[in-house]
């Protein structure tokens, strides 16, 4: 999948991938600035949610999670 998204990827970048060194939840918190992706609320417990629902063809990839 990485090669499809970025044909120039090779070597160590290919082996390690986007989430290397991250837990998925921590990666998503940093990606969205530790705030709700929908309303921008901060300092409250956040849940992981699919942007495009799995029922409608969404995936579990980090790019489809918020």
HTML snippet that shows the backbone in 3Dmol.js (N, CA, C, O; Angstrom):
<script src="https://3Dmol.org/build/3Dmol-min.js"></script>
<div id="view" style="width:600px;height:400px;position:relative"></div>
<script>
const pdb = `
ATOM      1  N   UNK A   1       0.815  -1.191   0.000  1.00  0.00           N
ATOM      2  CA  UNK A   1       0.000   0.000   0.000  1.00  0.00           C
ATOM      3  C   UNK A   1       0.866   1.266   0.000  1.00  0.00           C
ATOM      4  O   UNK A   1       0.534   2.258  -0.648  1.00  0.00           O
ATOM      5  N   UNK A   2       1.984   1.212   0.739  1.00  0.00           N
ATOM      6  CA  UNK A   2       2.842   2.394   0.783  1.00  0.00           C
ATOM      7  C   UNK A   2       3.385   2.730  -0.603  1.00  0.00           C
ATOM      8  O   UNK A   2       3.458   3.900  -0.979  1.00  0.00           O
ATOM      9  N   UNK A   3       3.762   1.710  -1.356  1.00  0.00           N
ATOM     10  CA  UNK A   3       4.312   1.932  -2.696  1.00  0.00           C
ATOM     11  C   UNK A   3       3.254   2.499  -3.633  1.00  0.00           C
ATOM     12  O   UNK A   3       3.588   3.247  -4.553  1.00  0.00           O
ATOM     13  N   UNK A   4       1.994   2.161  -3.422  1.00  0.00           N
ATOM     14  CA  UNK A   4       0.926   2.722  -4.239  1.00  0.00           C
ATOM     15  C   UNK A   4       0.707   4.199  -3.919  1.00  0.00           C
ATOM     16  O   UNK A   4       0.449   5.001  -4.816  1.00  0.00           O
ATOM     17  N   UNK A   5       0.809   4.555  -2.644  1.00  0.00           N
ATOM     18  CA  UNK A   5       0.613   5.940  -2.232  1.00  0.00           C
ATOM     19  C   UNK A   5       1.818   6.812  -2.573  1.00  0.00           C
ATOM     20  O   UNK A   5       1.666   7.994  -2.881  1.00  0.00           O
ATOM     21  N   UNK A   6       3.016   6.228  -2.519  1.00  0.00           N
ATOM     22  CA  UNK A   6       4.245   6.975  -2.788  1.00  0.00           C
ATOM     23  C   UNK A   6       5.213   6.075  -3.557  1.00  0.00           C
ATOM     24  O   UNK A   6       5.979   5.337  -2.937  1.00  0.00           O
ATOM     25  N   UNK A   7       5.198   6.119  -4.887  1.00  0.00           N
ATOM     26  CA  UNK A   7       6.056   5.238  -5.685  1.00  0.00           C
ATOM     27  C   UNK A   7       7.556   5.447  -5.443  1.00  0.00           C
ATOM     28  O   UNK A   7       8.354   4.566  -5.759  1.00  0.00           O
ATOM     29  N   UNK A   8       7.947   6.592  -4.892  1.00  0.00           N
ATOM     30  CA  UNK A   8       9.361   6.901  -4.653  1.00  0.00           C
ATOM     31  C   UNK A   8       9.895   6.288  -3.356  1.00  0.00           C
ATOM     32  O   UNK A   8      11.097   6.354  -3.099  1.00  0.00           O
ATOM     33  N   UNK A   9       9.030   5.698  -2.541  1.00  0.00           N
ATOM     34  CA  UNK A   9       9.442   5.172  -1.244  1.00  0.00           C
ATOM     35  C   UNK A   9      10.362   3.965  -1.427  1.00  0.00           C
ATOM     36  O   UNK A   9      10.129   3.119  -2.289  1.00  0.00           O
ATOM     37  N   UNK A  10      11.402   3.901  -0.608  1.00  0.00           N
ATOM     38  CA  UNK A  10      12.289   2.739  -0.649  1.00  0.00           C
ATOM     39  C   UNK A  10      13.062   2.650   0.660  1.00  0.00           C
ATOM     40  O   UNK A  10      12.963   3.522   1.523  1.00  0.00           O
ATOM     41  N   UNK A  11      13.818   1.596   0.784  1.00  0.00           N
ATOM     42  CA  UNK A  11      14.693   1.395   1.933  1.00  0.00           C
ATOM     43  C   UNK A  11      13.989   1.412   3.263  1.00  0.00           C
ATOM     44  O   UNK A  11      12.929   0.810   3.435  1.00  0.00           O
ATOM     45  N   UNK A  12      14.592   2.107   4.199  1.00  0.00           N
ATOM     46  CA  UNK A  12      14.102   2.107   5.576  1.00  0.00           C
ATOM     47  C   UNK A  12      12.722   2.750   5.707  1.00  0.00           C
ATOM     48  O   UNK A  12      11.928   2.329   6.549  1.00  0.00           O
ATOM     49  N   UNK A  13      12.425   3.757   4.895  1.00  0.00           N
ATOM     50  CA  UNK A  13      11.091   4.368   4.941  1.00  0.00           C
ATOM     51  C   UNK A  13      10.025   3.337   4.603  1.00  0.00           C
ATOM     52  O   UNK A  13       8.967   3.304   5.233  1.00  0.00           O
ATOM     53  N   UNK A  14      10.299   2.497   3.612  1.00  0.00           N
ATOM     54  CA  UNK A  14       9.344   1.471   3.211  1.00  0.00           C
ATOM     55  C   UNK A  14       9.157   0.451   4.327  1.00  0.00           C
ATOM     56  O   UNK A  14       8.040   0.001   4.581  1.00  0.00           O
ATOM     57  N   UNK A  15      10.229   0.092   4.980  1.00  0.00           N
ATOM     58  CA  UNK A  15      10.165  -0.932   6.024  1.00  0.00           C
ATOM     59  C   UNK A  15       9.451  -0.441   7.274  1.00  0.00           C
ATOM     60  O   UNK A  15       8.740  -1.207   7.925  1.00  0.00           O
ATOM     61  N   UNK A  16       9.633   0.827   7.614  1.00  0.00           N
ATOM     62  CA  UNK A  16       9.086   1.317   8.875  1.00  0.00           C
ATOM     63  C   UNK A  16       7.673   1.865   8.755  1.00  0.00           C
ATOM     64  O   UNK A  16       6.881   1.667   9.676  1.00  0.00           O
ATOM     65  N   UNK A  17       7.326   2.520   7.704  1.00  0.00           N
ATOM     66  CA  UNK A  17       5.966   3.004   7.505  1.00  0.00           C
ATOM     67  C   UNK A  17       5.621   4.236   8.327  1.00  0.00           C
ATOM     68  O   UNK A  17       6.441   4.743   9.093  1.00  0.00           O
ATOM     69  N   UNK A  18       4.401   4.703   8.155  1.00  0.00           N
ATOM     70  CA  UNK A  18       3.925   5.936   8.772  1.00  0.00           C
ATOM     71  C   UNK A  18       3.871   5.855  10.288  1.00  0.00           C
ATOM     72  O   UNK A  18       4.191   6.831  10.967  1.00  0.00           O
ATOM     73  N   UNK A  19       3.477   4.720  10.829  1.00  0.00           N
ATOM     74  CA  UNK A  19       3.247   4.604  12.269  1.00  0.00           C
ATOM     75  C   UNK A  19       4.456   4.102  13.051  1.00  0.00           C
ATOM     76  O   UNK A  19       4.327   3.777  14.231  1.00  0.00           O
ATOM     77  N   UNK A  20       5.621   4.033  12.424  1.00  0.00           N
ATOM     78  CA  UNK A  20       6.794   3.514  13.120  1.00  0.00           C
ATOM     79  C   UNK A  20       7.064   4.329  14.373  1.00  0.00           C
ATOM     80  O   UNK A  20       7.187   5.553  14.306  1.00  0.00           O
ATOM     81  N   UNK A  21       7.158   3.659  15.514  1.00  0.00           N
ATOM     82  CA  UNK A  21       7.441   4.318  16.784  1.00  0.00           C
ATOM     83  C   UNK A  21       6.226   4.895  17.473  1.00  0.00           C
ATOM     84  O   UNK A  21       6.366   5.492  18.540  1.00  0.00           O
ATOM     85  N   UNK A  22       5.047   4.746  16.916  1.00  0.00           N
ATOM     86  CA  UNK A  22       3.817   5.290  17.495  1.00  0.00           C
ATOM     87  C   UNK A  22       2.838   4.170  17.818  1.00  0.00           C
ATOM     88  O   UNK A  22       2.786   3.144  17.139  1.00  0.00           O
ATOM     89  N   UNK A  23       2.084   4.390  18.849  1.00  0.00           N
ATOM     90  CA  UNK A  23       0.856   3.637  19.052  1.00  0.00           C
ATOM     91  C   UNK A  23      -0.187   4.371  18.223  1.00  0.00           C
ATOM     92  O   UNK A  23      -0.088   5.589  18.070  1.00  0.00           O
ATOM     93  N   UNK A  24      -1.173   3.683  17.688  1.00  0.00           N
ATOM     94  CA  UNK A  24      -2.161   4.297  16.818  1.00  0.00           C
ATOM     95  C   UNK A  24      -2.864   5.479  17.490  1.00  0.00           C
ATOM     96  O   UNK A  24      -3.026   6.530  16.871  1.00  0.00           O
ATOM     97  N   UNK A  25      -3.274   5.321  18.722  1.00  0.00           N
ATOM     98  CA  UNK A  25      -3.987   6.393  19.426  1.00  0.00           C
ATOM     99  C   UNK A  25      -3.111   7.644  19.567  1.00  0.00           C
ATOM    100  O   UNK A  25      -3.580   8.758  19.336  1.00  0.00           O
ATOM    101  N   UNK A  26      -1.848   7.460  19.946  1.00  0.00           N
ATOM    102  CA  UNK A  26      -0.940   8.600  20.095  1.00  0.00           C
ATOM    103  C   UNK A  26      -0.700   9.277  18.748  1.00  0.00           C
ATOM    104  O   UNK A  26      -0.634  10.505  18.677  1.00  0.00           O
ATOM    105  N   UNK A  27      -0.571   8.498  17.691  1.00  0.00           N
ATOM    106  CA  UNK A  27      -0.405   9.059  16.349  1.00  0.00           C
ATOM    107  C   UNK A  27      -1.604   9.932  15.976  1.00  0.00           C
ATOM    108  O   UNK A  27      -1.435  11.040  15.466  1.00  0.00           O
ATOM    109  N   UNK A  28      -2.814   9.429  16.232  1.00  0.00           N
ATOM    110  CA  UNK A  28      -4.019  10.191  15.902  1.00  0.00           C
ATOM    111  C   UNK A  28      -4.134  11.461  16.743  1.00  0.00           C
ATOM    112  O   UNK A  28      -4.565  12.498  16.238  1.00  0.00           O
ATOM    113  N   UNK A  29      -3.757  11.393  18.014  1.00  0.00           N
ATOM    114  CA  UNK A  29      -3.794  12.591  18.859  1.00  0.00           C
ATOM    115  C   UNK A  29      -2.862  13.663  18.309  1.00  0.00           C
ATOM    116  O   UNK A  29      -3.228  14.838  18.274  1.00  0.00           O
ATOM    117  N   UNK A  30      -1.669  13.279  17.882  1.00  0.00           N
ATOM    118  CA  UNK A  30      -0.738  14.261  17.312  1.00  0.00           C
ATOM    119  C   UNK A  30      -1.221  14.767  15.960  1.00  0.00           C
ATOM    120  O   UNK A  30      -1.116  15.957  15.665  1.00  0.00           O
ATOM    121  N   UNK A  31      -1.748  13.866  15.139  1.00  0.00           N
ATOM    122  CA  UNK A  31      -2.222  14.250  13.812  1.00  0.00           C
ATOM    123  C   UNK A  31      -3.321  15.307  13.895  1.00  0.00           C
ATOM    124  O   UNK A  31      -3.329  16.256  13.112  1.00  0.00           O
ATOM    125  N   UNK A  32      -4.246  15.147  14.838  1.00  0.00           N
ATOM    126  CA  UNK A  32      -5.390  16.054  14.963  1.00  0.00           C
ATOM    127  C   UNK A  32      -5.150  17.137  16.007  1.00  0.00           C
ATOM    128  O   UNK A  32      -6.092  17.829  16.394  1.00  0.00           O
ATOM    129  N   UNK A  33      -3.915  17.302  16.473  1.00  0.00           N
ATOM    130  CA  UNK A  33      -3.598  18.394  17.402  1.00  0.00           C
ATOM    131  C   UNK A  33      -4.218  18.240  18.776  1.00  0.00           C
ATOM    132  O   UNK A  33      -4.479  19.235  19.452  1.00  0.00           O
ATOM    133  N   UNK A  34      -4.456  17.014  19.199  1.00  0.00           N
ATOM    134  CA  UNK A  34      -5.056  16.723  20.513  1.00  0.00           C
ATOM    135  C   UNK A  34      -6.377  17.447  20.734  1.00  0.00           C
ATOM    136  O   UNK A  34      -6.676  17.904  21.838  1.00  0.00           O
ATOM    137  N   UNK A  35      -7.159  17.543  19.668  1.00  0.00           N
ATOM    138  CA  UNK A  35      -8.485  18.148  19.772  1.00  0.00           C
ATOM    139  C   UNK A  35      -9.461  17.359  18.909  1.00  0.00           C
ATOM    140  O   UNK A  35      -9.055  16.589  18.039  1.00  0.00           O
ATOM    141  N   UNK A  36     -10.730  17.553  19.155  1.00  0.00           N
ATOM    142  CA  UNK A  36     -11.769  16.891  18.374  1.00  0.00           C
ATOM    143  C   UNK A  36     -11.680  17.367  16.923  1.00  0.00           C
ATOM    144  O   UNK A  36     -11.619  18.568  16.660  1.00  0.00           O
ATOM    145  N   UNK A  37     -11.675  16.427  15.994  1.00  0.00           N
ATOM    146  CA  UNK A  37     -11.567  16.767  14.571  1.00  0.00           C
ATOM    147  C   UNK A  37     -12.835  17.443  14.057  1.00  0.00           C
ATOM    148  O   UNK A  37     -12.798  18.111  13.023  1.00  0.00           O
ATOM    149  N   UNK A  38     -13.938  17.284  14.750  1.00  0.00           N
ATOM    150  CA  UNK A  38     -15.209  17.832  14.282  1.00  0.00           C
ATOM    151  C   UNK A  38     -15.515  19.210  14.881  1.00  0.00           C
ATOM    152  O   UNK A  38     -15.887  20.132  14.155  1.00  0.00           O
ATOM    153  N   UNK A  39     -15.359  19.348  16.203  1.00  0.00           N
ATOM    154  CA  UNK A  39     -15.751  20.614  16.839  1.00  0.00           C
ATOM    155  C   UNK A  39     -14.583  21.396  17.418  1.00  0.00           C
ATOM    156  O   UNK A  39     -14.754  22.548  17.816  1.00  0.00           O
ATOM    157  N   UNK A  40     -13.388  20.790  17.475  1.00  0.00           N
ATOM    158  CA  UNK A  40     -12.214  21.481  17.982  1.00  0.00           C
ATOM    159  C   UNK A  40     -12.091  21.514  19.494  1.00  0.00           C
ATOM    160  O   UNK A  40     -11.216  22.202  20.021  1.00  0.00           O
ATOM    161  N   UNK A  41     -12.949  20.784  20.210  1.00  0.00           N
ATOM    162  CA  UNK A  41     -12.910  20.770  21.673  1.00  0.00           C
ATOM    163  C   UNK A  41     -11.593  20.158  22.162  1.00  0.00           C
ATOM    164  O   UNK A  41     -11.061  19.224  21.562  1.00  0.00           O
ATOM    165  N   UNK A  42     -11.087  20.707  23.258  1.00  0.00           N
ATOM    166  CA  UNK A  42      -9.841  20.225  23.867  1.00  0.00           C
ATOM    167  C   UNK A  42     -10.095  19.823  25.313  1.00  0.00           C
ATOM    168  O   UNK A  42     -11.149  20.116  25.878  1.00  0.00           O
ATOM    169  N   UNK A  43      -9.111  19.146  25.901  1.00  0.00           N
ATOM    170  CA  UNK A  43      -9.129  18.788  27.319  1.00  0.00           C
ATOM    171  C   UNK A  43     -10.337  17.951  27.713  1.00  0.00           C
ATOM    172  O   UNK A  43     -10.952  18.189  28.753  1.00  0.00           O
ATOM    173  N   UNK A  44     -10.672  16.986  26.895  1.00  0.00           N
ATOM    174  CA  UNK A  44     -11.715  16.029  27.237  1.00  0.00           C
ATOM    175  C   UNK A  44     -11.326  14.683  26.642  1.00  0.00           C
ATOM    176  O   UNK A  44     -10.536  14.622  25.700  1.00  0.00           O
ATOM    177  N   UNK A  45     -11.877  13.613  27.186  1.00  0.00           N
ATOM    178  CA  UNK A  45     -11.534  12.284  26.661  1.00  0.00           C
ATOM    179  C   UNK A  45     -12.001  12.148  25.200  1.00  0.00           C
ATOM    180  O   UNK A  45     -13.161  12.415  24.886  1.00  0.00           O
ATOM    181  N   UNK A  46     -11.101  11.738  24.333  1.00  0.00           N
ATOM    182  CA  UNK A  46     -11.425  11.593  22.912  1.00  0.00           C
ATOM    183  C   UNK A  46     -11.519  10.118  22.541  1.00  0.00           C
ATOM    184  O   UNK A  46     -10.812   9.282  23.102  1.00  0.00           O
ATOM    185  N   UNK A  47     -12.383   9.810  21.607  1.00  0.00           N
ATOM    186  CA  UNK A  47     -12.585   8.462  21.116  1.00  0.00           C
ATOM    187  C   UNK A  47     -12.067   8.354  19.689  1.00  0.00           C
ATOM    188  O   UNK A  47     -12.077   9.335  18.946  1.00  0.00           O
ATOM    189  N   UNK A  48     -11.617   7.168  19.306  1.00  0.00           N
ATOM    190  CA  UNK A  48     -11.220   6.931  17.922  1.00  0.00           C
ATOM    191  C   UNK A  48     -12.480   6.628  17.124  1.00  0.00           C
ATOM    192  O   UNK A  48     -13.315   5.826  17.542  1.00  0.00           O
ATOM    193  N   UNK A  49     -12.607   7.271  15.984  1.00  0.00           N
ATOM    194  CA  UNK A  49     -13.801   7.117  15.155  1.00  0.00           C
ATOM    195  C   UNK A  49     -13.397   7.054  13.680  1.00  0.00           C
ATOM    196  O   UNK A  49     -12.408   7.662  13.271  1.00  0.00           O
ATOM    197  N   UNK A  50     -14.162   6.324  12.900  1.00  0.00           N
ATOM    198  CA  UNK A  50     -13.931   6.244  11.458  1.00  0.00           C
ATOM    199  C   UNK A  50     -14.476   7.500  10.776  1.00  0.00           C
ATOM    200  O   UNK A  50     -15.577   7.946  11.097  1.00  0.00           O
ATOM    201  N   UNK A  51     -13.724   8.066   9.847  1.00  0.00           N
ATOM    202  CA  UNK A  51     -14.199   9.210   9.076  1.00  0.00           C
ATOM    203  C   UNK A  51     -15.260   8.733   8.091  1.00  0.00           C
ATOM    204  O   UNK A  51     -16.359   9.285   8.034  1.00  0.00           O
ATOM    205  N   UNK A  52     -14.926   7.712   7.323  1.00  0.00           N
ATOM    206  CA  UNK A  52     -15.906   7.061   6.454  1.00  0.00           C
ATOM    207  C   UNK A  52     -16.244   5.732   7.108  1.00  0.00           C
ATOM    208  O   UNK A  52     -15.369   4.884   7.284  1.00  0.00           O
ATOM    209  N   UNK A  53     -17.483   5.550   7.461  1.00  0.00           N
ATOM    210  CA  UNK A  53     -17.912   4.359   8.201  1.00  0.00           C
ATOM    211  C   UNK A  53     -17.542   3.076   7.475  1.00  0.00           C
ATOM    212  O   UNK A  53     -17.565   3.017   6.246  1.00  0.00           O
ATOM    213  N   UNK A  54     -17.205   2.059   8.239  1.00  0.00           N
ATOM    214  CA  UNK A  54     -16.864   0.758   7.642  1.00  0.00           C
ATOM    215  C   UNK A  54     -18.056   0.197   6.875  1.00  0.00           C
ATOM    216  O   UNK A  54     -17.871  -0.494   5.873  1.00  0.00           O
ATOM    217  N   UNK A  55     -19.255   0.478   7.320  1.00  0.00           N
ATOM    218  CA  UNK A  55     -20.463  -0.007   6.644  1.00  0.00           C
ATOM    219  C   UNK A  55     -20.586   0.572   5.237  1.00  0.00           C
ATOM    220  O   UNK A  55     -21.272   0.011   4.382  1.00  0.00           O
ATOM    221  N   UNK A  56     -19.918   1.693   5.007  1.00  0.00           N
ATOM    222  CA  UNK A  56     -19.965   2.335   3.689  1.00  0.00           C
ATOM    223  C   UNK A  56     -18.640   2.216   2.948  1.00  0.00           C
ATOM    224  O   UNK A  56     -18.344   3.014   2.058  1.00  0.00           O
ATOM    225  N   UNK A  57     -17.851   1.225   3.316  1.00  0.00           N
ATOM    226  CA  UNK A  57     -16.606   0.954   2.598  1.00  0.00           C
ATOM    227  C   UNK A  57     -15.363   1.570   3.201  1.00  0.00           C
ATOM    228  O   UNK A  57     -14.292   1.479   2.600  1.00  0.00           O
ATOM    229  N   UNK A  58     -15.461   2.193   4.364  1.00  0.00           N
ATOM    230  CA  UNK A  58     -14.294   2.767   5.022  1.00  0.00           C
ATOM    231  C   UNK A  58     -13.380   1.682   5.558  1.00  0.00           C
ATOM    232  O   UNK A  58     -13.806   0.539   5.730  1.00  0.00           O
ATOM    233  N   UNK A  59     -12.136   2.025   5.822  1.00  0.00           N
ATOM    234  CA  UNK A  59     -11.170   1.045   6.297  1.00  0.00           C
ATOM    235  C   UNK A  59     -10.734   1.367   7.728  1.00  0.00           C
ATOM    236  O   UNK A  59     -11.157   2.365   8.312  1.00  0.00           O
ATOM    237  N   UNK A  60      -9.886   0.507   8.275  1.00  0.00           N
ATOM    238  CA  UNK A  60      -9.299   0.729   9.599  1.00  0.00           C
ATOM    239  C   UNK A  60      -7.949   1.413   9.500  1.00  0.00           C
ATOM    240  O   UNK A  60      -7.252   1.524  10.508  1.00  0.00           O
ATOM    241  N   UNK A  61      -7.554   1.875   8.327  1.00  0.00           N
ATOM    242  CA  UNK A  61      -6.268   2.547   8.150  1.00  0.00           C
ATOM    243  C   UNK A  61      -6.260   3.866   8.933  1.00  0.00           C
ATOM    244  O   UNK A  61      -7.304   4.485   9.134  1.00  0.00           O
ATOM    245  N   UNK A  62      -5.080   4.280   9.365  1.00  0.00           N
ATOM    246  CA  UNK A  62      -4.936   5.509  10.144  1.00  0.00           C
ATOM    247  C   UNK A  62      -5.476   6.712   9.376  1.00  0.00           C
ATOM    248  O   UNK A  62      -5.974   7.662   9.982  1.00  0.00           O
ATOM    249  N   UNK A  63      -5.380   6.679   8.061  1.00  0.00           N
ATOM    250  CA  UNK A  63      -5.877   7.815   7.265  1.00  0.00           C
ATOM    251  C   UNK A  63      -7.395   7.943   7.299  1.00  0.00           C
ATOM    252  O   UNK A  63      -7.929   8.982   6.912  1.00  0.00           O
ATOM    253  N   UNK A  64      -8.107   6.901   7.758  1.00  0.00           N
ATOM    254  CA  UNK A  64      -9.571   6.944   7.837  1.00  0.00           C
ATOM    255  C   UNK A  64     -10.048   7.057   9.297  1.00  0.00           C
ATOM    256  O   UNK A  64     -11.234   6.882   9.575  1.00  0.00           O
ATOM    257  N   UNK A  65      -9.143   7.344  10.206  1.00  0.00           N
ATOM    258  CA  UNK A  65      -9.516   7.425  11.614  1.00  0.00           C
ATOM    259  C   UNK A  65      -9.306   8.833  12.149  1.00  0.00           C
ATOM    260  O   UNK A  65      -8.413   9.556  11.707  1.00  0.00           O
ATOM    261  N   UNK A  66     -10.134   9.203  13.096  1.00  0.00           N
ATOM    262  CA  UNK A  66      -9.999  10.480  13.782  1.00  0.00           C
ATOM    263  C   UNK A  66     -10.190  10.274  15.268  1.00  0.00           C
ATOM    264  O   UNK A  66     -10.115  11.231  16.038  1.00  0.00           O
TER     265      UNK A  66
END
`;
const viewer = $3Dmol.createViewer("view");
viewer.addModel(pdb, "pdb");
viewer.setStyle({}, {cartoon: {color: "spectrum"}});
viewer.zoomTo();
viewer.render();
</script>
